[in-house]
Amino acid sequence: MRRSVPLLNLSPRDQLRAGKLPRRLVQLLVGLILYGVSMAMMLRATLGLNPWDVFHAGLTGRVPITFGQVTIIVGSLVLLLWIPLRQWPGLGTIANVVVIGLAVDAALAVMDSPSGLPAQLALLVAGLVLNGLAGGLYIGSQLGPGPRDGLMTGLALRTGLSIRLVRTGLELTVLAVGWLLGGPVGLGTVLYAMTIGPLVQFFLPRVTVSLEAPAQRRAPSRAVNPV
């Protein structure tokens, strides 16, 4: 039976005080590295990327820096948008900006594009599954959301719009801009949109670290549904 472990609504300080920190730091780092590797796998499959990576790839074709460096710069700029939204980054948020970009560049340096459609499809599907697992690992460490996730939740909170509507609007915007810049849109883009939700929903309850928020010892803490 699948266990249900809540994701707690923790402040940055409470994220570090909630216990099991060594395990959670390792899980965070592993999740972010695997996330970068999964991005490299989808890039090398050359069958289309997720909306944000279409945007990153489009920018990479216009500036003399690497894909990973573009990812880090965009993540940093997105993080600045948290300021007017009054969002507070956690340790995982900062690590997300840096580690994923370094990991994707390292993976691209040792990974070649496969020849033939069957090999491309296999690499794409493996990248999608690994992306879902990696996302579950870093989210389940409960050390703060990624910059793009925090932007989504912050906009939803400030505008009163639903998470689904805000996420759809953001991803359609970056997808359109990325495509106009020459980013690769294709089968992988469609498959990502169709499968990433179910994949994260499958993995997240299995890898989320069970915690008790420090504030719970004084008063009940608001928790959010992980799926």
NUNU-529720 format. One record per residue (C-alpha): residue number from 1; x negated, y negated, z. Coordinates in Angstrom, 1 decimal. Each point is the difference from the previous one (the first is absolute). Layout:
BEGIN
+-----+--------+--------+--------+
!  nr !   east !  north !     up !
+-----+--------+--------+--------+
! NUM !      X !      Y !      Z !
...
+-----+--------+--------+--------+
# end
This chain:
BEGIN
+-----+--------+--------+--------+
!  nr !   east !  north !     up !
+-----+--------+--------+--------+
!   1 !    0.0 !    0.0 !    0.0 !
!   2 !   -1.3 !   -3.5 !   -0.9 !
!   3 !   -0.8 !   -2.0 !    3.1 !
!   4 !    1.2 !   -3.6 !    0.3 !
!   5 !   -2.6 !   -2.4 !    1.3 !
!   6 !    1.0 !   -3.7 !    0.1 !
!   7 !   -2.1 !   -2.8 !   -1.3 !
!   8 !   -0.1 !   -2.5 !    2.8 !
!   9 !    0.3 !   -3.8 !   -0.5 !
!  10 !   -3.4 !   -0.8 !    1.7 !
!  11 !   -1.8 !   -3.3 !    0.3 !
!  12 !   -3.7 !    0.0 !   -1.2 !
!  13 !   -1.1 !    0.2 !    3.6 !
!  14 !    2.4 !    2.9 !    0.9 !
!  15 !   -1.1 !    1.9 !   -3.1 !
!  16 !   -3.4 !    0.3 !    1.6 !
!  17 !    1.4 !    0.7 !    3.5 !
!  18 !    2.5 !    2.7 !   -0.9 !
!  19 !   -2.3 !    2.9 !    0.4 !
!  20 !   -1.7 !    2.7 !   -2.1 !
!  21 !   -2.2 !   -2.7 !   -1.5 !
!  22 !   -2.9 !    2.1 !   -1.2 !
!  23 !    2.3 !    2.4 !   -1.8 !
!  24 !    2.0 !   -2.8 !   -1.5 !
!  25 !   -3.1 !   -1.8 !   -1.2 !
!  26 !   -1.3 !    3.1 !   -1.8 !
!  27 !    3.4 !    0.6 !   -1.5 !
!  28 !    0.2 !   -3.6 !   -1.2 !
!  29 !   -3.4 !    0.2 !   -1.6 !
!  30 !    0.6 !    3.3 !   -1.7 !
!  31 !    3.4 !   -1.2 !   -1.3 !
!  32 !   -1.5 !   -3.2 !   -1.4 !
!  33 !   -2.9 !    1.9 !   -1.7 !
!  34 !    2.4 !    2.6 !   -1.5 !
!  35 !    2.3 !   -2.8 !   -1.2 !
!  36 !   -2.9 !   -1.6 !   -1.9 !
!  37 !   -0.9 !    3.4 !   -1.5 !
!  38 !    3.6 !    0.6 !   -1.1 !
!  39 !    0.0 !   -3.4 !   -1.7 !
!  40 !   -3.2 !    1.0 !   -1.8 !
!  41 !    1.6 !    3.3 !   -1.1 !
!  42 !    3.0 !   -1.8 !   -1.5 !
!  43 !   -2.3 !   -2.5 !   -1.7 !
!  44 !   -2.0 !    2.7 !   -1.6 !
!  45 !    3.1 !    1.9 !   -1.1 !
!  46 !    0.7 !   -3.1 !   -2.2 !
!  47 !    3.8 !    0.7 !   -0.1 !
!  48 !    1.2 !   -3.1 !    1.9 !
!  49 !   -0.3 !   -1.4 !    3.5 !
!  50 !    2.2 !   -1.1 !    2.9 !
!  51 !    1.1 !   -3.7 !   -0.3 !
!  52 !   -2.6 !   -1.5 !    2.2 !
!  53 !   -2.8 !    1.9 !   -1.7 !
!  54 !    1.3 !   -1.0 !   -3.4 !
!  55 !   -0.5 !   -3.6 !    1.3 !
!  56 !   -3.4 !    0.8 !    1.4 !
!  57 !   -1.0 !    1.7 !   -3.3 !
!  58 !    1.3 !   -2.9 !   -2.0 !
!  59 !   -2.1 !   -2.4 !    2.1 !
!  60 !   -3.1 !    2.2 !   -0.3 !
!  61 !    0.2 !   -0.3 !   -3.8 !
!  62 !   -0.2 !   -3.8 !    0.3 !
!  63 !   -2.7 !   -0.5 !    2.6 !
!  64 !   -3.6 !    1.3 !    0.3 !
!  65 !    0.5 !    2.0 !    3.2 !
!  66 !    1.0 !    3.6 !    0.8 !
!  67 !    3.4 !    1.4 !    0.6 !
!  68 !   -0.7 !    0.5 !    3.7 !
!  69 !   -1.2 !   -3.5 !    0.3 !
!  70 !    3.1 !   -1.3 !   -1.6 !
!  71 !    2.0 !    2.2 !    2.4 !
!  72 !   -1.8 !   -1.6 !    3.0 !
!  73 !    0.5 !   -3.5 !   -1.2 !
!  74 !    3.7 !    0.4 !   -0.8 !
!  75 !    0.5 !    1.7 !    3.4 !
!  76 !   -1.7 !   -2.9 !    1.8 !
!  77 !    2.1 !   -2.6 !   -1.9 !
!  78 !    3.2 !    2.0 !    0.8 !
!  79 !   -1.1 !    0.0 !    3.7 !
!  80 !   -0.1 !   -3.8 !   -0.1 !
!  81 !    3.6 !    0.0 !   -1.0 !
!  82 !    0.8 !    1.6 !    3.4 !
!  83 !   -0.9 !   -3.3 !    1.7 !
!  84 !    3.2 !   -1.9 !   -0.9 !
!  85 !    2.0 !    3.2 !    0.6 !
!  86 !   -1.5 !    0.2 !    3.6 !
!  87 !   -1.1 !    3.5 !   -0.5 !
!  88 !   -2.9 !    1.3 !    2.1 !
!  89 !   -2.5 !    2.4 !   -1.6 !
!  90 !   -1.3 !    3.0 !    1.9 !
!  91 !   -3.3 !    1.8 !   -0.2 !
!  92 !    1.4 !    2.3 !   -2.7 !
!  93 !    1.1 !   -3.0 !   -2.0 !
!  94 !   -3.5 !   -1.5 !   -0.2 !
!  95 !   -1.5 !    3.5 !   -0.6 !
!  96 !    2.5 !    0.5 !   -2.8 !
!  97 !   -1.2 !   -3.1 !   -1.9 !
!  98 !   -3.7 !    1.1 !    0.1 !
!  99 !   -0.2 !    3.8 !    0.1 !
! 100 !    2.4 !    0.9 !   -2.8 !
! 101 !   -1.8 !   -2.3 !   -2.4 !
! 102 !   -3.4 !    1.5 !    0.9 !
! 103 !    1.4 !    3.5 !   -0.2 !
! 104 !    1.5 !   -0.4 !   -3.5 !
! 105 !   -3.2 !   -1.5 !   -1.4 !
! 106 !   -2.0 !    2.9 !    1.5 !
! 107 !    2.4 !    2.6 !   -1.4 !
! 108 !    0.0 !   -1.6 !   -3.4 !
! 109 !   -3.8 !    0.1 !   -0.1 !
! 110 !    0.0 !    3.8 !    0.2 !
! 111 !    3.2 !    0.9 !   -1.8 !
! 112 !    0.4 !    0.3 !   -3.7 !
! 113 !    3.2 !   -0.1 !   -2.1 !
! 114 !    1.2 !    3.4 !   -1.0 !
! 115 !    0.4 !    1.0 !   -3.6 !
! 116 !    3.4 !    1.3 !   -1.2 !
! 117 !    3.5 !   -0.7 !    1.2 !
! 118 !    0.3 !    3.0 !    2.3 !
! 119 !   -3.1 !   -1.0 !    2.0 !
! 120 !    1.2 !   -3.6 !    0.1 !
! 121 !    3.4 !    1.0 !    1.3 !
! 122 !   -1.6 !    2.3 !    2.6 !
! 123 !   -2.2 !   -2.8 !    1.3 !
! 124 !    3.0 !   -2.4 !    0.0 !
! 125 !    2.2 !    2.3 !    2.0 !
! 126 !   -2.9 !    0.8 !    2.5 !
! 127 !   -0.6 !   -3.7 !    0.4 !
! 128 !    3.7 !   -0.6 !    0.7 !
! 129 !    0.2 !    2.7 !    2.7 !
! 130 !   -3.3 !   -1.2 !    1.6 !
! 131 !    1.3 !   -3.5 !    0.0 !
! 132 !    3.1 !    1.1 !    1.9 !
! 133 !   -2.0 !    1.9 !    2.5 !
! 134 !   -2.5 !   -2.9 !    0.4 !
! 135 !    2.8 !   -2.5 !    0.5 !
! 136 !    1.5 !    2.2 !    2.7 !
! 137 !   -3.3 !    0.3 !    1.7 !
! 138 !   -0.8 !   -3.7 !    0.3 !
! 139 !    3.5 !   -1.1 !    0.7 !
! 140 !    0.3 !    2.9 !    2.6 !
! 141 !   -3.1 !   -1.3 !    1.9 !
! 142 !    2.2 !   -2.8 !    1.2 !
! 143 !   -2.8 !   -2.6 !   -0.3 !
! 144 !    1.8 !   -2.5 !   -2.2 !
! 145 !    1.5 !   -0.1 !   -3.5 !
! 146 !   -1.9 !   -0.7 !   -3.2 !
! 147 !    0.1 !   -3.7 !   -1.2 !
! 148 !    2.5 !    0.8 !   -2.8 !
! 149 !    2.3 !    1.9 !    2.4 !
! 150 !   -0.2 !   -2.8 !    2.5 !
! 151 !    0.9 !   -2.6 !   -2.6 !
! 152 !    3.0 !    2.0 !   -1.0 !
! 153 !    1.3 !    0.4 !    3.6 !
! 154 !   -0.8 !   -3.6 !    0.9 !
! 155 !    1.9 !   -1.3 !   -3.0 !
! 156 !    3.0 !    2.2 !    0.8 !
! 157 !    0.0 !   -1.3 !    3.6 !
! 158 !   -0.3 !   -3.6 !   -1.0 !
! 159 !    2.5 !    0.1 !   -2.9 !
! 160 !    2.6 !    2.4 !    1.5 !
! 161 !   -0.2 !    2.1 !   -3.2 !
! 162 !   -0.3 !    3.7 !    0.1 !
! 163 !   -3.3 !    1.8 !   -0.1 !
! 164 !    1.0 !    1.8 !   -3.2 !
! 165 !    0.9 !   -3.3 !   -1.8 !
! 166 !   -3.2 !   -1.8 !    1.2 !
! 167 !   -2.2 !    3.0 !   -1.0 !
! 168 !    1.7 !    0.3 !   -3.4 !
! 169 !   -0.5 !   -3.7 !   -0.7 !
! 170 !   -3.6 !    0.0 !    1.1 !
! 171 !   -0.9 !    3.1 !   -2.0 !
! 172 !    1.8 !   -1.0 !   -3.1 !
! 173 !   -1.8 !   -3.4 !    0.1 !
! 174 !   -3.5 !    1.4 !    0.4 !
! 175 !    0.8 !    2.7 !   -2.6 !
! 176 !    1.1 !   -2.6 !   -2.5 !
! 177 !   -3.0 !   -2.3 !    0.6 !
! 178 !   -2.4 !    3.0 !   -0.1 !
! 179 !    1.5 !    1.2 !   -3.3 !
! 180 !   -0.4 !   -3.4 !   -1.5 !
! 181 !   -3.6 !    0.0 !    1.1 !
! 182 !   -0.5 !    3.3 !   -1.8 !
! 183 !    0.4 !    2.4 !    3.0 !
! 184 !    0.9 !    3.6 !   -1.0 !
! 185 !    3.7 !    0.8 !    0.3 !
! 186 !    1.1 !    3.5 !   -0.9 !
! 187 !    1.2 !    3.4 !    1.2 !
! 188 !   -2.0 !   -0.4 !    3.3 !
! 189 !    1.9 !   -3.2 !    0.8 !
! 190 !    3.3 !    1.7 !   -0.4 !
! 191 !   -1.0 !    3.1 !    2.0 !
! 192 !   -1.5 !   -2.1 !    2.8 !
! 193 !    3.3 !   -1.9 !    0.3 !
! 194 !    2.0 !    3.2 !    0.1 !
! 195 !   -2.2 !    2.1 !    2.3 !
! 196 !   -1.9 !   -2.2 !    2.5 !
! 197 !    3.0 !   -0.5 !    2.2 !
! 198 !    0.8 !    3.7 !    0.4 !
! 199 !   -3.7 !    0.8 !    0.4 !
! 200 !   -0.6 !   -2.4 !    2.8 !
! 201 !    3.3 !    1.1 !    1.6 !
! 202 !   -1.3 !    3.6 !   -0.1 !
! 203 !   -3.5 !   -0.7 !    1.4 !
! 204 !    0.6 !   -2.9 !    2.5 !
! 205 !    1.9 !    1.9 !    2.7 !
! 206 !   -2.6 !    2.7 !   -0.1 !
! 207 !   -3.0 !   -2.2 !    0.5 !
! 208 !    1.4 !   -2.9 !    2.1 !
! 209 !   -1.8 !   -0.1 !    3.4 !
! 210 !    2.4 !    0.1 !    2.8 !
! 211 !   -0.5 !   -3.0 !    2.3 !
! 212 !    1.6 !   -1.8 !    3.0 !
! 213 !   -0.2 !   -3.8 !   -0.4 !
! 214 !   -1.6 !   -1.7 !    3.0 !
! 215 !    3.0 !   -2.3 !    0.2 !
! 216 !    2.2 !    3.1 !    0.5 !
! 217 !   -1.3 !    0.4 !    3.5 !
! 218 !    1.6 !   -3.4 !    0.8 !
! 219 !    2.9 !   -0.2 !   -2.4 !
! 220 !    1.3 !    2.0 !   -2.9 !
! 221 !   -1.8 !   -0.8 !   -3.3 !
! 222 !    1.8 !   -0.3 !   -3.4 !
! 223 !   -0.9 !    2.8 !   -2.3 !
! 224 !    0.5 !    0.3 !   -3.7 !
! 225 !    1.0 !    3.0 !   -2.0 !
! 226 !   -3.1 !    1.4 !   -1.8 !
! 227 !    2.0 !    1.0 !   -3.1 !
+-----+--------+--------+--------+
# end
